[in-house]
Amino acid sequence: MAERRHGTPTPPTDTEVVAERWDGEDLSGRSFERVAFVDVDLTDVVARGATFEECSFRDCDLNGARFTDTGFLNCTFTKSAFFGARFEGCKLVGSIFDRCRYGPVEVVGGNWQFVGLPGADLRQATIRRASFREADLTGARLTGATLHHVDLGGAWLHEADLSGADLRGSDLTSVDPVAASLGKAVIDLDQAVVLVRALGLKVEEAVPMES
């Protein structure tokens, strides 16, 4: 099991749900604390206003799941699948993802601060209007991904591959254009100034042509 950022160990769990089929269930409003989900089929589950606190998910199938205003607080996801999953307005502060499979996962709004996604393959991800402040995206693969108006302030992006990604409207102040791959990424004019300054260049008005 991966350790959390800043060296905090994964919290222990008190109960287990093993090899059960919860596919298609409505988990709205339910609360789970310190539960270990192992090899659980959560395909196409729906959860609005649910809470998972210090839970772990190992070898779970969350493909097609729909989570709305749901909290995953200090949870761990290990070797689990999220193909086609959607998180809208969810809170995942402090959660860790280790060797998971994502495919076209979608994140709309919500708080993903301090989330650990090192090395994650997010090439098909669509992320809009979400906070990923101080998230660990070290070595993450975001080639061709869509990140619109995403707060990446303080995020760890060393060796992240953002080539071909649509980054318009996102906070790129933590992106080191030397340490991250940005080839053919789509950015707006304000972001271009940020990246140029990160390279140590000084942006000034054009020199007027002599008459």
N, C-alpha and C positions, 0 to 999 in steps of 0.2 A: 504493500500500500504506500502510495506517495505521501510525502510529508508536505505540510502546508508551507506557504511562504513565511518568512521570518522564523522558521524552525519550529513552529508550533505543531506537535504531533496530532495525527488524526484522532478524534475523540472516540472512546470506546462505545459500543452499542449494548443495549440491554436485552433486546428481543430480536428474533430473526423471522423473516418470511422467505421460505426456500422453495424454489421450483413450483410456484403457484401461477395460475393463469388469471390475470386481472384485465385481460385485453378488453377494451371497449367500456370499461367501468367508469362511472362518474364519481370522482373523489372530491367533488366540490365541498368546501367547508370543513373537510376532515383535517385532523392534526396528527402528526406522527413525530415522535421524539425518540432519538437514539435507537432507531430500528435499522437492522441490516437486511436489505433486500438482496437476495442472492438468486441468480438465474430466474428472475421473475418476468413474466410476459406482461408488459405494460403498453402493448401496442394500442394506439388509438384511444388511450384513456383521455378523459376530460377532467380538468380540475380548475375550478374558479374559487379563489379565496382559500385555498388549502395551505397548510404549513408543514414543511418537513424540516425538523431541526436536528442537527448533528446526526443525520442519517447517512448510511452508506449504500451505494448501489453497485453491485458487482455482477458482470455478465448479464445485465438486464437489457431488455428490448423496449425502448421508448419510441420506436418508429411511429410517426404520425400522431404523437401525443399533442394535446392542446392544453397549455397551461396559461391561465389568465389571472393576474393579480395574486399569484401564488409565491410563497416564500420557500427557498431552499437555503437555509442558513447554516453555514459551516458544514456542508455536506460533501461527500466524496463520491465520484463516479469513476469506476474502474472497468475498462474493457466493455463499456455499454454502448448501445447504438441509438442514434438520434435522427435517422434519416426521415426528413419531412416533418420533424417536430417544430412546434411554434411556441415561443415564449412571449407573451404580451403583458407588459407592465409587471413583470416578475422581479423578485429580489433574490439574488444569488450571492450575496456578500460573503466572501471568505470561502466559497466552495472550490473544490479541486477536481479537475478532469484529467484522468490518466489513461492513455492508450484507448481513447474512445473513438467511435466512428460517427461522422456527422452528416455527410452528404448535404442536401439543400436545406439545412436548418435555418429557421427564421427567428430573429429577435427584434421585437418592436417595443421601444421604451424600456423602462425598468432600471434597476440598479445592480450592476455586475462589478462593483468595486472589489478590489483585492482578490478577484477570481484568478485561479491558476489554470492556464491553458498552454503550458509550454509544449512546443512541438506539435500543437493541434493542427490537423488538416481541415482548414476552414475555407477551402477554395470555392465551395459552392454556397457559402453562407451569405445571408442577407441580414444586415444589422442596421437598424435605423433608430435614431433619437434615444440611444441608450448610453448610460454612464459606465465606462470601463476604466475609470480612474484607478491608477496604480495596479491594474491587472497585469499578471505575468503572461505575456505573449512571446516570450523568448523563443526564437526559432519557429514560431507559428507559420504555417503556410496559408497565405491569404491571397494567392495569385488569382486574379479575376473576381475576387469577392466584392460585395457591395457594402460599404460602410458610410452611410450618410448621416451627418450630424451626430457622430459618435464622440463622446468625451473620452479622449485617450490621454488626458493630462496625467503625467507621472507614470504612465504605463511602461512596462519593460518590453522593449521591442528589438533588443539586440539580435541580429541575424534573422529577424522576421522577413518573410518574403511577401512584399506588398506589390510586386510587379503586376501591372495590368489591373490592379484593384481600382474601383471607383471610390475615392476618398472624399468627395466634395462635401464641404460643410463640417468636417471632423476636425478636432483639435490635434494638430500634428506637432505641437511644441516639444513632445518627448521623442520624436523620431529623429534619429541620427542618420542623415542621408548617406553617410559613409558605411555605417554598420548594418543598415537595412537595405534590402533590394527594392528599388522603386521604379525600375524601368517600365515605361509605358503606363504608369499609374495615371489616373485621371484626377486632377486637382483643380481648385479654383485659384483666382488671382491672389487672394489673401494668403492662401496656403503656400503659393509659390514664393511669396516674400518671406514667409517663415522659414522655408527650407533653404532659401538662398542665404539668409542670415545665419542659419545653423552651419553653413559651410564656411562661415567667417567672412562673407562678402558684405559690403556695405551698399545698401540700396539708396540712391539719391535721384533727384530729378534729372532728366536728360539735359545735356549741355546744349544750349540753343545754337543753331547754325549761324555762322557769321554772315552778315548781309554783304 
